[in-house]
Amino acid sequence: MKQSKKWSRNKIAFPILSSMLVASLAACGGNEENNASGEGSEDSITIMTTAYTTEPPAEDSPALKELEEFTGKDITMNWVLDSAYADKLNITLASGNLPEIIMIPTKLPSFVSAVRDDAFWELGPYLKDYPNLSQANEITLQNSSIDGKIYGIYRARPLGRNGVIIRKDWLTNLGMENPKTIDEFYNTMKAFTEKDPDGNGKNDTYGMVISKYTGPFDVMQTWFGAPNKWGEDKDGKLQPDFMTDEYFEAQKFFKKLYDEGLINEDFAVMDPQKWGDPLLNGQAGTIVDVLDRAHRAEETMLQAKPELKEPLDVFGAVEGPNGLFNLPTSGYSGMLAIPKASVETEEELKEVLAFIDKLSEKEAQVLAYNGVEGTHYELEGDQYKPLVELTDPRANEFVDLNQFQTGIPENRFYTEELTPLIEKEEQVKVENEEIVVPNPAEALLSEVYAQKGQQLDNIINDARIKFIVGQIDEAGFKEAIELWKTSGGNDYIEEINKLYKEAQK
């Protein structure tokens, strides 16, 4: 890794921060340009990204040196601790001294403003030309886009991560299998509540635990065919999920679970931090959440009760009246953007994209996630064996190099041998990708929602809870929808449809 050089021959200052902040940059940033910026050339590249360790890989890191050799680039790193990244990013964008690659953690207003000021390359038209990037997931691309266009290469995370975690041993005790349909799911919840699934002779179990975190309801309503936040009506216009018949059928199902005591009575006030406790202590038999919660929960359960035998299992979804559906995650955590200030020509852009594409090759991924063979890990046949613990200072020679990895189209680094439950989790995540429901408005940035979103969300969330617990009926829920409309919802719908139409041009 080389000393930082000047990042940009043509500086662009983005009018996105306050004049006070820009003034402070002038006052305190005199050495910033010399110390943290770099002059681009064909065989060098500068990257700004997060660090989660206080001592990220230094310029003499053997893993970084091998990564440079593999990619054919002298890599200059500008590491920023994750806790300070958002502030540092805003300052960097305002300064105009930008690296060739800059990690954008979320769609920050400063980045969106810079994109709309034509300060970053639109990358979508180029992805097809690269063997790895061309395999990017279309839903995740849409989720990470701005105004319907791609301005960053997303850092992949499991799109199909949501699912159901269930007491496998309880099912076995009751002679049952994982439910396949909504009706079977209901019957399982009823059996977990009424048929003594743990065999202790006590009436001390129930079907599923819910907290005031609304995620499980959001996931399960897709089983009924409800859209993901927004869906097209019969005229092709977008409407909110809660205006569909499928959404309301799901709410009636949730009310049935509540009325019959198949979920916890206190769900509306339960602290999400304590949400998993009833699963761990043997009260609840099911939880709908991210699938990888299962193996962590099982480890905790086995520590408390070693006599348990494979207590948990997972599956993605159950089939509803319209088929098999699930709610996706966003599918990414940040993205790698390329500024026009430091990458000035299309030829230079293609070089940077080729570098990012090459980072997905197995050799580059192994260096970023596992380090150098013989130094940080060894292979015994096909079995990966780490030689350093993450607490070992030598781990700092490669940890954090994955912060500019995309993982497109897949992870290719080594992992330790997986338990059967973790293998099942990974299998279901992949299977889920075939049934997830995209949100057609995910990439649309609404000014109305920015101003009134919290108020609008609260109206519907409160009405949903009140309906489930019986404080309002269907007419009351429809009254809440009318309140939502007159509180800015109609303007929100109009704006989203205008943006949707423009993005399709």
NORGIDA-V141887 format. One line per field, one symbol per residue. ss: DSSP state (H for helix, E for strand, L for the rest). burial: + if it has 24 or more other C-alpha atoms within 12 Angstrom, else -. A space follows every 50 residues. Layout:
BEGIN
ss->???
burial->???
END
This chain:
BEGIN
ss->LLLLLLLLLLLLLLLLLLHHHHHHHHHHLLLHHHHHLLLLELLEEEEEEE ELLLLLLLLLLHHHHHHHHHHLLEEEEEEEEHHHHHHHHHHHHHHLLLLL EEEELLLLHHHHHHHHLLLELLLHHHHHHLLLHHHLLHHHHHHHLELLEL LLEEEELLLLLEEEEEEHHHHHHLLLLLLLEHHHHHHHHHHHHHLLLLLL LLLLLEEELLLLLLHHHHHHHHHLLLLLLEEELLLLLEEEHHHLHHHHHH HHHHHHHHHLLLELLLLLLLLHHHLLHHHHLLLEEEEEEELLHHHHHHHH HHHHLLLLLLLEEEELLLEELLELLEELLLLEEEEEELELLLLLLHHHHH HHHHHHHHLLLHHHHHHHHLLLELLLEEEELLEEEELLLLLLHHHHHLLL HHHHLLLLLLLLLLLLLLLHHHHHHHHHHHHHLLLEELLLLLLLLLHHHH HHHHHHHHHHHHHHHHHHLLLLLHHHHHHHHHHHHHHHHHHHHHHHHHHH HHHLL
burial->++++++++--+++++++-------+------++--++++++--+++++++ +-+-+++++-++++++++-++-++++++++----++-+++++++++++++ +++++++++++++++---++++++-++--+-+++-+++++++++++++++ +++++++++++++++++++++--+---++-++--++++++++++++++-- ---+++++++++++++++++++++++++++++-----+++++++-+++++ +++++-++-++++++-++------+++++++++++++++++++++-++-- +--------+++++++++++---+++++++++++++++++++++---+++ +++++++++++++++++++++++--++--------+-------+++++++ +++++++++++-++------++-+++-++++++-++++++++++++---- -----++-+++++++++++-------+--++--++-+++--++-+++-++ -----
END
